Amino acid sequence: MGLGESPHDIHDTAPRAALLQQLRHGDRELPEALQAQLLAAGSASIPGLIAILEDALADDEADHGWAPVHAAKLLGMLGDARAVPVLLRMLACYAVIDGYHQAAEDALVALGAPAIEACLAAYPTATHEDLRSGIVAVLSRCTEKHARIFQTLLAFFEQSTELGAIYLADYGDPQAIPVLSEKFDALPLDDSDDSVMANHIFVELRSAIEQLGGQLTAAQQVKAERADAPRRRFAAQMDEALSRMRIAAQQRPTAQAVSIASRGQGGVAQKPRKLGRNERCWCGSGKKYKKCHLALDR
C-alpha cells in the first residue's frame, strides 16, 4: 500500500484506470456518465488526467485525439492546483489556434486564483509567443480587477497591439481607454497597402475603446473611416458580385442555381447564430470569432 493510500484507494485503482483508458479513446463528446465518475473520484483522478497531458506533450506530433481536451476540462473542474504547471506547458507547446491550447486556457480560467498567480509569475520570463498570448488570454478572462493583471495586459498590448487591444476589451477595465486612444492617435495609417486587412489594427482599437464605454474623437472618426475604406470597398464589390450571381441564377434556372438557392441567398452558406467574440468562428478555421471573421462581418 502506497504512502497516504487507504485500502479503499487501492480497491478503486483498477476501475479508475479503466475510466481513464475510456477517456483516452473517447470521441469529441465527453460522456456525462464518464465525466461524473471521474469528478466523483476527486483528487484521485488528478495524476491520471495529468498523465494524459504529459503524454501529449511528450509527443506533440502524434494525434492524441480528444483525450487532452477532456483531461484539461476535467482538471479545471476539479480545481486542483497540481494541474497548473502542465497546463502552462500546454500553452507553450501548442499554437493559439490549436484546440489543446484553448482547452488549457479554459482549464486555467476555471482553476481561478492558483492559475492567475502562476500566470502572473510566469509572464515576465515567458519568451514563447504562444505562451505569452495564452497567459494574457487567461488573465483577460479574470473577473477580478487587479493592478498586476492590468499591468501585464498593458505590457502585452505594447508588444502586440492588435491582439492586446482585444484582451484589454475582454478584461473590461475602462482604465485602458486612454491607453487605447493614445495608441490610436500615434499609429500611422498605411496608405500604401489597399488590402482589406492593411489597417485592421484601427478596427480592433476602435472596437476595444467602444466596448469599454469610450468614444472616438472627431479626428479619430475620420481616421477610422479612412482605415475602414478598403473593407467597405471590398464589401461593396462582394455585394455587386452576389447580385450578379442572383440575377444569373434567376435567368438560368439550372440545377446549379437550385443548389445555390438551397444554400442561402446569393450562394453564400448561411452562418449560424450570432457568435460571441470568444466562440469558434463560423467559417471552420478553428480560430476565435474575434480573431477571424468578426471584423469583416461588422
SVG drawing of the C-alpha trace seen along z (x, -y; Angstrom):
<svg xmlns="http://www.w3.org/2000/svg" viewBox="-35 -66 48 70">
<polyline fill="none" stroke="black" stroke-width="0.4" points="0.0,0.0 1.4,-3.4 2.0,-6.3 -1.2,-8.0 -3.3,-5.4 -6.2,-3.7 -7.5,-0.2 -10.4,-2.0 -8.0,-3.8 -6.3,-0.5 -9.6,1.1 -10.6,-1.8 -7.4,-1.9 -8.5,0.6 -11.9,-0.9 -10.3,-4.3 -7.7,-3.1 -10.5,-1.7 -12.2,-5.1 -9.0,-6.9 -8.5,-4.4 -12.0,-5.0 -11.2,-8.8 -8.1,-8.2 -10.1,-6.5 -13.1,-8.8 -14.7,-10.9 -15.4,-14.6 -18.2,-14.5 -17.3,-13.6 -20.0,-11.2 -21.8,-12.7 -21.5,-9.4 -17.7,-9.2 -17.3,-12.8 -19.4,-12.3 -17.4,-9.2 -14.0,-10.9 -15.2,-14.0 -16.6,-11.8 -13.2,-10.3 -11.9,-13.8 -8.2,-14.2 -7.6,-10.6 -8.3,-11.3 -5.7,-14.1 -2.5,-12.1 -4.1,-10.1 -5.5,-13.2 -2.2,-15.0 -0.5,-11.9 -2.8,-12.3 -1.5,-15.8 2.1,-14.7 1.8,-12.1 0.6,-14.7 3.5,-17.0 6.0,-14.2 4.9,-13.5 3.2,-16.7 3.4,-15.4 1.1,-12.5 -2.6,-12.6 -3.9,-12.2 -7.5,-12.8 -9.9,-14.4 -8.4,-13.0 -6.2,-16.0 -9.1,-18.4 -11.3,-16.4 -8.5,-15.9 -7.8,-19.6 -11.5,-20.3 -11.8,-17.9 -8.7,-19.3 -10.2,-22.7 -13.4,-21.4 -11.6,-19.5 -9.8,-22.8 -6.6,-21.2 -3.5,-23.5 -1.3,-20.5 -2.6,-20.8 -1.4,-24.4 2.3,-23.6 1.3,-21.1 -1.5,-23.4 1.0,-26.2 3.3,-23.9 0.4,-23.1 0.1,-26.8 3.7,-26.9 3.6,-23.7 0.6,-24.3 -0.4,-27.2 -3.0,-29.7 -5.5,-28.4 -5.0,-24.7 -7.8,-23.1 -5.4,-21.8 -4.1,-25.3 -7.7,-26.6 -8.6,-23.7 -5.6,-24.6 -6.7,-28.3 -10.2,-27.3 -8.9,-25.0 -6.6,-27.7 -9.5,-30.1 -11.7,-27.5 -8.9,-26.9 -9.1,-30.6 -6.7,-32.1 -3.8,-29.5 -3.7,-29.7 -3.9,-33.5 -0.9,-33.7 1.1,-31.2 0.3,-33.1 1.4,-36.4 4.6,-34.8 5.4,-33.1 4.7,-36.1 7.8,-38.2 10.2,-35.4 8.0,-33.9 9.7,-34.2 7.4,-31.8 4.9,-33.8 2.0,-31.3 2.7,-31.0 2.6,-34.8 -0.6,-35.1 -2.1,-32.2 -1.2,-33.7 -2.7,-37.1 -5.8,-35.4 -6.3,-33.7 -5.7,-36.9 -8.1,-38.8 -10.9,-36.5 -10.4,-37.1 -13.3,-38.7 -11.2,-40.2 -9.8,-43.7 -6.2,-43.6 -3.4,-46.1 -0.9,-43.3 -3.2,-41.8 -3.9,-45.2 -0.2,-46.0 0.5,-42.6 -2.2,-43.2 -0.7,-46.7 2.7,-45.2 1.4,-42.7 -0.5,-45.5 2.7,-47.4 4.3,-44.4 1.2,-43.1 -1.1,-46.0 -3.9,-44.4 -4.3,-41.2 -3.6,-43.2 -6.5,-45.6 -8.8,-42.5 -7.6,-41.2 -7.9,-44.7 -11.5,-44.9 -12.2,-41.3 -10.8,-42.3 -13.3,-45.1 -11.4,-47.8 -12.2,-51.3 -8.7,-52.4 -7.5,-51.1 -9.4,-53.7 -6.8,-56.5 -4.0,-54.0 -6.0,-52.6 -6.9,-56.1 -3.3,-57.3 -2.2,-54.3 -5.0,-55.0 -3.6,-58.6 0.1,-57.5 -0.1,-54.8 0.1,-55.9 -2.3,-54.8 -0.8,-52.5 -1.9,-54.2 0.5,-52.2 -1.5,-49.0 -5.0,-48.8 -5.8,-45.3 -8.7,-44.7 -6.6,-44.0 -3.9,-46.6 -5.2,-48.9 -7.2,-46.3 -5.5,-47.4 -7.6,-50.5 -10.8,-48.4 -9.7,-46.5 -8.6,-49.6 -11.9,-51.3 -13.8,-48.2 -11.9,-48.0 -12.5,-51.7 -16.2,-51.5 -16.6,-48.1 -15.1,-49.7 -17.5,-52.6 -15.3,-55.2 -15.9,-57.1 -13.7,-58.2 -12.9,-61.9 -13.9,-63.6 -10.3,-63.3 -10.2,-59.6 -13.6,-59.1 -12.1,-60.4 -9.0,-58.2 -11.2,-55.2 -13.2,-55.8 -10.0,-56.0 -8.7,-52.8 -12.0,-51.0 -12.4,-52.2 -10.7,-49.1 -13.1,-46.8 -16.1,-48.9 -15.0,-48.8 -14.5,-45.0 -17.9,-44.6 -19.5,-46.6 -17.7,-44.5 -18.9,-41.4 -22.5,-42.7 -22.3,-43.5 -20.9,-40.1 -23.5,-38.3 -26.2,-40.5 -24.9,-39.4 -25.0,-35.8 -28.6,-36.1 -29.6,-37.7 -27.8,-35.0 -29.4,-32.2 -32.8,-33.7 -32.2,-33.8 -30.8,-30.3 -32.9,-28.1 -30.4,-25.2 -29.6,-22.5 -26.6,-24.6 -28.9,-27.6 -31.2,-25.4 -28.2,-24.2 -27.1,-27.8 -30.5,-28.8 -30.7,-25.9 -27.6,-27.1 -28.9,-30.6 -29.2,-33.9 -26.6,-34.5 -25.0,-31.1 -23.3,-32.0 -23.7,-29.4 -25.8,-30.7 -23.9,-31.5 -25.0,-30.0 -26.5,-32.1 -24.8,-35.3 -21.5,-34.3 -19.7,-35.6 -16.3,-37.1 -14.6,-34.1 -16.5,-31.4 -15.2,-29.4 -15.6,-31.2 -18.4,-30.1 -16.1,-29.6 -14.5,-26.5 -10.9,-27.9 -10.7,-26.9 -9.9,-30.4 -11.9,-32.5 -14.6,-34.6 -12.9,-37.9 -9.6,-36.8 -11.2,-35.7 -14.3,-37.0 -15.7,-39.4 -14.3,-42.5 -15.4,-41.5 -18.9,-40.6 -19.2,-44.0"/>
</svg>
